[in-house]
Amino acid sequence: MKAIHWIIAAAALASFQPAQAGINDPEIIIYRFPGVKDDGGGANVGIATVFLCTNFSGVSENIRFAARSDGGALLTNGFHTTGHLVTVTMFTHLNAAYTGITTPTGAVNSGTMAIAATSINVICTAMTIDAANTKPVGIALRGIRFNPVPGSQE
């Protein structure tokens, strides 16, 4: 009799599907990247900061990018919807190394970027690069992760 109860319990757990987040769910902060730099230069010149975020939630998600100056002034605040396993690339100004979405900050020295999403199942990285170089030559930024995926380590 115990074996039957265990089999029923195992079948119930196997059929359980976790709730999927989506674009209508509330946004939560998932990262903050200090050290955002942009020299305010034109397309493909100077210094820019690039952010790459991949959604692995299983559904489309909103990812919000909000940049602040070193003094705390809000420079940009916009979101982009991205599908499952899609990487969104956002940069502070056009550069030769990456294509994607420009969210111009203007000149910023030692700013921060807060990244929020409608799911914690999004991973991001960032780097400050030479915007004129087709190779991504620069410095990786250390992101501070908020609301990590359970069981993960970054």
C-alpha positions in Angstrom: 0.0 0.0 0.0 2.9 2.4 0.8 4.3 1.7 -2.6 1.1 2.8 -4.3 1.1 6.1 -2.3 4.7 6.8 -3.3 3.9 6.1 -6.9 0.9 8.4 -6.8 3.0 11.1 -5.1 5.8 10.8 -7.7 3.3 11.0 -10.5 1.7 14.1 -9.0 5.1 15.8 -8.7 6.2 14.8 -12.2 3.1 16.4 -13.7 3.6 19.7 -11.8 4.6 22.5 -14.1 6.0 25.7 -12.5 4.2 28.9 -13.2 5.7 30.8 -16.2 6.5 34.5 -15.9 5.7 36.8 -18.7 5.6 40.4 -20.0 2.5 41.2 -17.9 4.3 40.2 -14.6 5.8 42.9 -12.4 9.4 43.9 -13.0 12.1 43.0 -10.4 15.6 44.3 -10.2 18.0 41.5 -11.2 21.3 43.4 -11.7 23.2 46.5 -10.9 26.4 47.3 -12.9 28.6 50.0 -11.4 31.3 51.6 -13.7 29.2 52.6 -16.7 31.3 54.9 -18.9 30.6 56.7 -22.1 32.6 59.6 -23.4 29.6 61.1 -25.2 31.2 60.5 -28.6 29.5 59.8 -31.9 28.8 56.5 -33.5 31.7 54.0 -33.6 34.2 56.3 -31.8 35.3 56.8 -28.2 34.1 54.7 -25.2 30.8 52.9 -24.8 29.3 50.4 -22.3 27.6 47.3 -23.7 25.1 45.1 -21.8 24.0 41.6 -23.0 21.1 39.9 -21.4 19.7 36.4 -22.3 16.2 35.3 -21.4 15.9 31.6 -20.5 12.4 31.7 -18.8 10.5 29.8 -21.5 8.3 32.8 -22.5 8.8 36.4 -23.7 10.0 38.8 -21.0 10.5 42.6 -20.6 14.0 43.7 -19.7 14.4 47.2 -18.4 17.7 49.3 -18.5 17.9 52.3 -16.3 21.2 54.2 -16.3 22.3 56.8 -13.7 25.2 59.2 -13.5 27.8 59.0 -10.8 25.8 61.7 -9.1 22.6 59.6 -9.2 20.7 61.5 -12.0 18.6 59.3 -14.2 20.0 59.2 -17.7 17.9 56.6 -19.5 15.0 54.3 -18.6 13.6 52.0 -21.2 12.5 48.4 -21.6 12.7 45.8 -24.4 10.7 42.6 -24.9 12.7 39.6 -25.7 11.8 36.0 -26.4 12.9 32.7 -24.9 16.7 32.1 -25.4 17.0 35.5 -27.2 19.9 37.8 -26.2 19.2 41.5 -26.2 22.3 43.7 -26.6 22.0 47.3 -25.4 24.7 49.9 -25.5 25.2 53.5 -24.4 26.1 54.5 -28.0 26.7 52.9 -31.4 29.9 50.9 -31.6 31.7 48.8 -34.2 31.8 45.5 -32.2 28.1 44.9 -31.4 24.7 45.4 -33.1 21.6 45.9 -31.0 19.7 48.6 -29.3 21.1 52.1 -28.4 20.0 53.7 -25.2 22.0 56.8 -25.3 23.3 58.1 -22.0 25.4 60.9 -23.2 28.7 61.4 -21.4 28.8 59.5 -18.2 31.8 58.6 -15.9 31.4 55.9 -13.2 27.7 55.6 -13.6 25.5 52.6 -12.8 23.0 50.6 -14.8 20.1 48.9 -13.1 18.6 46.0 -15.0 15.1 44.8 -14.1 13.0 42.0 -15.8 9.7 40.4 -15.5 11.5 37.1 -14.5 14.6 36.2 -12.6 15.4 33.8 -15.4 17.5 36.3 -17.3 21.3 36.5 -17.2 23.3 39.6 -18.0 26.9 40.7 -18.5 28.5 44.1 -19.3 31.7 45.6 -20.5 33.1 49.0 -21.3 34.7 49.0 -24.8 36.5 50.9 -27.4 33.6 51.9 -29.6 35.8 52.2 -32.7 37.2 48.6 -32.6 35.4 45.8 -34.3 36.8 43.5 -31.7 35.3 43.9 -28.3 38.4 45.3 -26.6 37.7 46.7 -23.1 37.0 45.9 -19.5 34.3 43.5 -18.1 32.1 45.0 -15.5 31.2 43.1 -12.3 27.4 43.0 -12.0 25.8 42.7 -8.6 23.0 40.1 -8.9 19.7 40.7 -7.0 17.1 37.9 -6.8 19.2 35.0 -8.1 17.8 31.9 -9.7 17.4 29.3 -6.9 20.3 26.8 -6.9 22.5 29.0 -9.2 25.8 30.7 -8.5 27.2 33.7 -10.4 
